[in-house]
């Protein structure tokens, strides 16, 4: 196997937006750079062209189906593809396609890897059984220590089968020096930001557990206290069909008298430029984030960040009291606590120029040192190498 060009097949329902989808693109590029062949099965989306741009091969596939009969049929198709394409390892990044991928990989006798990307809901036995597929890989990649503990507690997966690999942030893409004034001006015009406005950004899809309502209430409290000032809060995210939820947020904004302070611009493609413009980034999730890429991307851009103190953010954000003022890169607040969020926002926006500059420097250093994209790529390639007896990791360097 060491002399053969290894072929790695990843499968994910869609390639539209999200951390799992972006990780699939990033690892496809790493496989190719390391001398391997990267196949990605998916129904497609806005990120699909990036697979080909990275040298991988995007293969349209009904990977989003949850129909049991179709899952079995997909398993047959995957097994056939393994044989025809010479696939050496299958890597699943989502639950429904993971069932087909596991069956296909086991029948073809090739290694099967999963990445446990989310803190999945397990309110029923059926849902628990459905989710358990993500803990059945020969190696289970957890995207944080929080996720690792979740896997061990829920499924009793041995610790030695779980590999913690943090999601990677691209230090070249997320670099303040790489964002042109033109890119920033385009977003400012789109957002209709008033001159001199302090911008608070929450980049998250519009779904209730991401906590947009808490951000709106925090802004209402700041306004009532006379502390809101010239602040523009950008709730940037795709509704993904949740039009009633978007309308609910718009109604909350209007009822709080915040139409001039909060906007819902939809999906933002240029996240680095959005963070470069922002005085503060917010991760307000009221349910645990298995990782939460926004926190590390914000830090890479030198942008102060407030996150909720559940899930993985305590691993990614250096916050008091665990970290002192000379080490802190942001703040952690209890989930759903609008008053605590308002106070943290006020503190962050009120920092002196010197304190902000110091925080920017240590935030970027922490993000690239602990959560750099190359770290994620090399550690993932190491998983493949250990299962296949290959040397992709050395090829990547």
TAVENNOR-V851881 format. One record per residue. N is the residue number from 1. RES is the residue in three letters. PHI is phi as a letter, one per 20 degrees, with the letter a starting at -180 (NA if undefined). PSI is psi in whole degrees, -180 to 180 (* if undefined). Layout:
# TAVENNOR-V851881
n->N res->RES phi->PHI psi->PSI
n->N res->RES phi->PHI psi->PSI
This chain:
# TAVENNOR-V851881
n->1 res->UNK phi->NA psi->-31
n->2 res->UNK phi->f psi->-29
n->3 res->UNK phi->e psi->-11
n->4 res->UNK phi->e psi->144
n->5 res->UNK phi->f psi->108
n->6 res->UNK phi->f psi->143
n->7 res->UNK phi->d psi->121
n->8 res->UNK phi->d psi->128
n->9 res->UNK phi->d psi->121
n->10 res->UNK phi->d psi->147
n->11 res->UNK phi->c psi->134
n->12 res->UNK phi->b psi->143
n->13 res->UNK phi->g psi->-53
n->14 res->UNK phi->c psi->164
n->15 res->UNK phi->c psi->56
n->16 res->UNK phi->e psi->-67
n->17 res->UNK phi->b psi->154
n->18 res->UNK phi->p psi->161
n->19 res->UNK phi->f psi->-41
n->20 res->UNK phi->f psi->-42
n->21 res->UNK phi->f psi->-44
n->22 res->UNK phi->f psi->-37
n->23 res->UNK phi->f psi->-37
n->24 res->UNK phi->f psi->-41
n->25 res->UNK phi->f psi->-46
n->26 res->UNK phi->f psi->-39
n->27 res->UNK phi->f psi->-32
n->28 res->UNK phi->g psi->-45
n->29 res->UNK phi->f psi->-38
n->30 res->UNK phi->f psi->-40
n->31 res->UNK phi->f psi->-46
n->32 res->UNK phi->f psi->-46
n->33 res->UNK phi->g psi->-34
n->34 res->UNK phi->f psi->-5
n->35 res->UNK phi->o psi->8
n->36 res->UNK phi->e psi->-176
n->37 res->UNK phi->d psi->131
n->38 res->UNK phi->d psi->118
n->39 res->UNK phi->d psi->139
n->40 res->UNK phi->c psi->118
n->41 res->UNK phi->e psi->128
n->42 res->UNK phi->a psi->163
n->43 res->UNK phi->e psi->-6
n->44 res->UNK phi->n psi->-172
n->45 res->UNK phi->q psi->-173
n->46 res->UNK phi->f psi->-21
n->47 res->UNK phi->e psi->-9
n->48 res->UNK phi->g psi->-44
n->49 res->UNK phi->g psi->-24
n->50 res->UNK phi->f psi->-21
n->51 res->UNK phi->f psi->-50
n->52 res->UNK phi->f psi->-39
n->53 res->UNK phi->f psi->-29
n->54 res->UNK phi->e psi->-1
n->55 res->UNK phi->n psi->2
n->56 res->UNK phi->e psi->-178
n->57 res->UNK phi->c psi->113
n->58 res->UNK phi->e psi->127
n->59 res->UNK phi->c psi->111
n->60 res->UNK phi->g psi->133
n->61 res->UNK phi->b psi->143
n->62 res->UNK phi->f psi->64
n->63 res->UNK phi->e psi->-9
n->64 res->UNK phi->e psi->-8
n->65 res->UNK phi->f psi->145
n->66 res->UNK phi->d psi->7
n->67 res->UNK phi->f psi->122
n->68 res->UNK phi->g psi->-40
n->69 res->UNK phi->f psi->-40
n->70 res->UNK phi->f psi->-33
n->71 res->UNK phi->f psi->-41
n->72 res->UNK phi->f psi->-40
n->73 res->UNK phi->f psi->-41
n->74 res->UNK phi->f psi->-36
n->75 res->UNK phi->f psi->-40
n->76 res->UNK phi->f psi->-42
n->77 res->UNK phi->f psi->-41
n->78 res->UNK phi->f psi->-42
n->79 res->UNK phi->f psi->-41
n->80 res->UNK phi->f psi->-40
n->81 res->UNK phi->f psi->-38
n->82 res->UNK phi->g psi->-44
n->83 res->UNK phi->f psi->-46
n->84 res->UNK phi->f psi->-34
n->85 res->UNK phi->e psi->-2
n->86 res->UNK phi->m psi->39
n->87 res->UNK phi->f psi->132
n->88 res->UNK phi->e psi->-24
n->89 res->UNK phi->b psi->142
n->90 res->UNK phi->d psi->131
n->91 res->UNK phi->c psi->114
n->92 res->UNK phi->d psi->139
n->93 res->UNK phi->c psi->10
n->94 res->UNK phi->b psi->159
n->95 res->UNK phi->f psi->-56
n->96 res->UNK phi->g psi->-53
n->97 res->UNK phi->f psi->-20
n->98 res->UNK phi->f psi->-33
n->99 res->UNK phi->f psi->-46
n->100 res->UNK phi->f psi->-42
n->101 res->UNK phi->f psi->-41
n->102 res->UNK phi->f psi->-46
n->103 res->UNK phi->f psi->-45
n->104 res->UNK phi->f psi->-43
n->105 res->UNK phi->f psi->-42
n->106 res->UNK phi->f psi->-42
n->107 res->UNK phi->f psi->-29
n->108 res->UNK phi->e psi->-5
n->109 res->UNK phi->m psi->46
n->110 res->UNK phi->c psi->154
n->111 res->UNK phi->f psi->149
n->112 res->UNK phi->c psi->123
n->113 res->UNK phi->d psi->143
n->114 res->UNK phi->c psi->151
n->115 res->UNK phi->d psi->121
n->116 res->UNK phi->e psi->98
n->117 res->UNK phi->e psi->-24
n->118 res->UNK phi->c psi->156
n->119 res->UNK phi->e psi->77
n->120 res->UNK phi->f psi->144
n->121 res->UNK phi->f psi->132
n->122 res->UNK phi->c psi->61
n->123 res->UNK phi->e psi->-16
n->124 res->UNK phi->c psi->162
n->125 res->UNK phi->f psi->-38
n->126 res->UNK phi->f psi->-43
n->127 res->UNK phi->f psi->-37
n->128 res->UNK phi->f psi->-43
n->129 res->UNK phi->f psi->-39
n->130 res->UNK phi->f psi->-45
n->131 res->UNK phi->f psi->-27
n->132 res->UNK phi->g psi->-20
n->133 res->UNK phi->g psi->-32
n->134 res->UNK phi->f psi->-9
n->135 res->UNK phi->d psi->10
n->136 res->UNK phi->d psi->8
n->137 res->UNK phi->f psi->155
n->138 res->UNK phi->g psi->-36
n->139 res->UNK phi->c psi->134
n->140 res->UNK phi->d psi->117
n->141 res->UNK phi->e psi->122
n->142 res->UNK phi->d psi->137
n->143 res->UNK phi->e psi->8
n->144 res->UNK phi->a psi->167
n->145 res->UNK phi->f psi->-34
n->146 res->UNK phi->g psi->-46
n->147 res->UNK phi->f psi->-39
n->148 res->UNK phi->g psi->-46
n->149 res->UNK phi->f psi->-38
n->150 res->UNK phi->f psi->-46
n->151 res->UNK phi->f psi->-45
n->152 res->UNK phi->f psi->-44
n->153 res->UNK phi->f psi->-40
n->154 res->UNK phi->f psi->-41
n->155 res->UNK phi->d psi->-4
n->156 res->UNK phi->m psi->24
n->157 res->UNK phi->f psi->130
n->158 res->UNK phi->g psi->141
n->159 res->UNK phi->g psi->-35
n->160 res->UNK phi->f psi->-16
n->161 res->UNK phi->e psi->-5
n->162 res->UNK phi->d psi->131
n->163 res->UNK phi->d psi->119
n->164 res->UNK phi->e psi->119
n->165 res->UNK phi->c psi->109
n->166 res->UNK phi->f psi->146
n->167 res->UNK phi->f psi->146
n->168 res->UNK phi->e psi->145
n->169 res->UNK phi->d psi->133
n->170 res->UNK phi->f psi->106
n->171 res->UNK phi->f psi->-19
n->172 res->UNK phi->e psi->-41
n->173 res->UNK phi->f psi->-45
n->174 res->UNK phi->e psi->74
n->175 res->UNK phi->c psi->119
n->176 res->UNK phi->g psi->-35
n->177 res->UNK phi->f psi->-18
n->178 res->UNK phi->e psi->-5
n->179 res->UNK phi->e psi->117
n->180 res->UNK phi->f psi->158
n->181 res->UNK phi->f psi->-33
n->182 res->UNK phi->f psi->-44
n->183 res->UNK phi->f psi->-42
n->184 res->UNK phi->f psi->-40
n->185 res->UNK phi->f psi->-37
n->186 res->UNK phi->f psi->-41
n->187 res->UNK phi->f psi->-41
n->188 res->UNK phi->g psi->-40
n->189 res->UNK phi->f psi->-41
n->190 res->UNK phi->f psi->-40
n->191 res->UNK phi->e psi->-11
n->192 res->UNK phi->l psi->47
n->193 res->UNK phi->f psi->136
n->194 res->UNK phi->f psi->148
n->195 res->UNK phi->g psi->132
n->196 res->UNK phi->m psi->8
n->197 res->UNK phi->f psi->142
n->198 res->UNK phi->e psi->127
n->199 res->UNK phi->d psi->127
n->200 res->UNK phi->d psi->124
n->201 res->UNK phi->d psi->129
n->202 res->UNK phi->d psi->96
n->203 res->UNK phi->e psi->102
n->204 res->UNK phi->a psi->143
n->205 res->UNK phi->g psi->151
n->206 res->UNK phi->e psi->95
n->207 res->UNK phi->b psi->147
n->208 res->UNK phi->f psi->-33
n->209 res->UNK phi->f psi->-12
n->210 res->UNK phi->f psi->-10
n->211 res->UNK phi->n psi->24
n->212 res->UNK phi->g psi->-36
n->213 res->UNK phi->f psi->-34
n->214 res->UNK phi->f psi->-39
n->215 res->UNK phi->f psi->-42
n->216 res->UNK phi->f psi->-44
n->217 res->UNK phi->f psi->-38
n->218 res->UNK phi->f psi->-41
n->219 res->UNK phi->f psi->-39
n->220 res->UNK phi->f psi->-41
n->221 res->UNK phi->f psi->-42
n->222 res->UNK phi->f psi->-41
n->223 res->UNK phi->f psi->-43
n->224 res->UNK phi->f psi->-32
n->225 res->UNK phi->e psi->-6
n->226 res->UNK phi->m psi->24
n->227 res->UNK phi->d psi->4
n->228 res->UNK phi->f psi->-41
n->229 res->UNK phi->l psi->-149
n->230 res->UNK phi->e psi->69
n->231 res->UNK phi->d psi->135
n->232 res->UNK phi->d psi->120
n->233 res->UNK phi->d psi->123
n->234 res->UNK phi->d psi->107
n->235 res->UNK phi->e psi->84
n->236 res->UNK phi->e psi->115
n->237 res->UNK phi->a psi->154
n->238 res->UNK phi->e psi->135
n->239 res->UNK phi->f psi->-21
n->240 res->UNK phi->l psi->43
n->241 res->UNK phi->n psi->-6
n->242 res->UNK phi->e psi->60
n->243 res->UNK phi->f psi->-32
n->244 res->UNK phi->f psi->-35
n->245 res->UNK phi->f psi->-42
n->246 res->UNK phi->f psi->-42
n->247 res->UNK phi->f psi->-38
n->248 res->UNK phi->f psi->-43
n->249 res->UNK phi->f psi->-43
n->250 res->UNK phi->f psi->-39
n->251 res->UNK phi->f psi->-39
n->252 res->UNK phi->f psi->-40
n->253 res->UNK phi->f psi->-45
n->254 res->UNK phi->f psi->-44
n->255 res->UNK phi->f psi->-30
n->256 res->UNK phi->e psi->-1
n->257 res->UNK phi->m psi->35
n->258 res->UNK phi->d psi->20
n->259 res->UNK phi->g psi->-30
n->260 res->UNK phi->e psi->0
n->261 res->UNK phi->c psi->-18
n->262 res->UNK phi->c psi->133
n->263 res->UNK phi->c psi->157
n->264 res->UNK phi->c psi->82
n->265 res->UNK phi->e psi->-2
n->266 res->UNK phi->n psi->-164
n->267 res->UNK phi->f psi->137
n->268 res->UNK phi->d psi->116
n->269 res->UNK phi->f psi->-41
n->270 res->UNK phi->e psi->77
n->271 res->UNK phi->f psi->-41
n->272 res->UNK phi->g psi->-43
n->273 res->UNK phi->f psi->-38
n->274 res->UNK phi->f psi->-42
n->275 res->UNK phi->f psi->-34
n->276 res->UNK phi->f psi->-32
n->277 res->UNK phi->f psi->-20
n->278 res->UNK phi->e psi->141
n->279 res->UNK phi->e psi->-14
n->280 res->UNK phi->a psi->139
n->281 res->UNK phi->d psi->145
n->282 res->UNK phi->c psi->131
n->283 res->UNK phi->d psi->101
n->284 res->UNK phi->d psi->22
n->285 res->UNK phi->g psi->137
n->286 res->UNK phi->e psi->-4
n->287 res->UNK phi->c psi->157
n->288 res->UNK phi->f psi->136
n->289 res->UNK phi->e psi->128
n->290 res->UNK phi->f psi->-31
n->291 res->UNK phi->b psi->-70
n->292 res->UNK phi->n psi->81
n->293 res->UNK phi->f psi->-31
n->294 res->UNK phi->g psi->-40
n->295 res->UNK phi->f psi->-40
n->296 res->UNK phi->f psi->-37
n->297 res->UNK phi->f psi->-41
n->298 res->UNK phi->f psi->-44
n->299 res->UNK phi->f psi->-38
n->300 res->UNK phi->f psi->-32
n->301 res->UNK phi->e psi->3
n->302 res->UNK phi->m psi->23
n->303 res->UNK phi->e psi->125
n->304 res->UNK phi->g psi->147
n->305 res->UNK phi->c psi->140
n->306 res->UNK phi->d psi->130
n->307 res->UNK phi->c psi->161
n->308 res->UNK phi->e psi->148
n->309 res->UNK phi->e psi->51
n->310 res->UNK phi->c psi->157
n->311 res->UNK phi->m psi->-138
n->312 res->UNK phi->e psi->-21
n->313 res->UNK phi->g psi->-34
n->314 res->UNK phi->f psi->-19
n->315 res->UNK phi->e psi->-30
n->316 res->UNK phi->e psi->-23
n->317 res->UNK phi->d psi->123
n->318 res->UNK phi->e psi->107
n->319 res->UNK phi->c psi->154
n->320 res->UNK phi->f psi->153
n->321 res->UNK phi->e psi->-4
n->322 res->UNK phi->f psi->-34
n->323 res->UNK phi->d psi->140
n->324 res->UNK phi->f psi->173
n->325 res->UNK phi->g psi->-31
n->326 res->UNK phi->e psi->-8
n->327 res->UNK phi->d psi->-22
n->328 res->UNK phi->f psi->142
n->329 res->UNK phi->d psi->1
n->330 res->UNK phi->r psi->-160
n->331 res->UNK phi->c psi->151
n->332 res->UNK phi->d psi->136
n->333 res->UNK phi->c psi->155
n->334 res->UNK phi->f psi->144
n->335 res->UNK phi->f psi->137
n->336 res->UNK phi->m psi->4
n->337 res->UNK phi->e psi->93
n->338 res->UNK phi->f psi->-35
n->339 res->UNK phi->f psi->-45
n->340 res->UNK phi->f psi->-39
n->341 res->UNK phi->f psi->-42
n->342 res->UNK phi->f psi->-44
n->343 res->UNK phi->f psi->-41
n->344 res->UNK phi->f psi->-40
n->345 res->UNK phi->f psi->-44
n->346 res->UNK phi->f psi->-43
n->347 res->UNK phi->f psi->-44
n->348 res->UNK phi->f psi->-45
n->349 res->UNK phi->f psi->-18
n->350 res->UNK phi->e psi->6
n->351 res->UNK phi->f psi->149
n->352 res->UNK phi->f psi->163
n->353 res->UNK phi->g psi->-39
n->354 res->UNK phi->f psi->-44
n->355 res->UNK phi->f psi->-39
n->356 res->UNK phi->f psi->-42
n->357 res->UNK phi->f psi->-41
n->358 res->UNK phi->f psi->-42
n->359 res->UNK phi->f psi->-40
n->360 res->UNK phi->g psi->-45
n->361 res->UNK phi->f psi->-47
n->362 res->UNK phi->f psi->-26
n->363 res->UNK phi->f psi->-48
n->364 res->UNK phi->f psi->-41
n->365 res->UNK phi->f psi->-41
n->366 res->UNK phi->f psi->-45
n->367 res->UNK phi->f psi->-47
n->368 res->UNK phi->f psi->-31
n->369 res->UNK phi->f psi->-37
n->370 res->UNK phi->d psi->-28
n->371 res->UNK phi->c psi->29
n->372 res->UNK phi->f psi->149
n->373 res->UNK phi->f psi->-41
n->374 res->UNK phi->f psi->-35
n->375 res->UNK phi->g psi->-49
n->376 res->UNK phi->f psi->-45
n->377 res->UNK phi->f psi->-47
n->378 res->UNK phi->f psi->-39
n->379 res->UNK phi->f psi->-36
n->380 res->UNK phi->f psi->-43
n->381 res->UNK phi->f psi->-34
n->382 res->UNK phi->f psi->-37
n->383 res->UNK phi->f psi->-47
n->384 res->UNK phi->f psi->-44
n->385 res->UNK phi->f psi->-42
n->386 res->UNK phi->f psi->-32
n->387 res->UNK phi->e psi->-30
n->388 res->UNK phi->d psi->-15
n->389 res->UNK phi->m psi->26
n->390 res->UNK phi->e psi->-176
n->391 res->UNK phi->c psi->46
n->392 res->UNK phi->f psi->-39
n->393 res->UNK phi->g psi->-43
n->394 res->UNK phi->f psi->-37
n->395 res->UNK phi->f psi->-33
n->396 res->UNK phi->f psi->-38
n->397 res->UNK phi->f psi->*
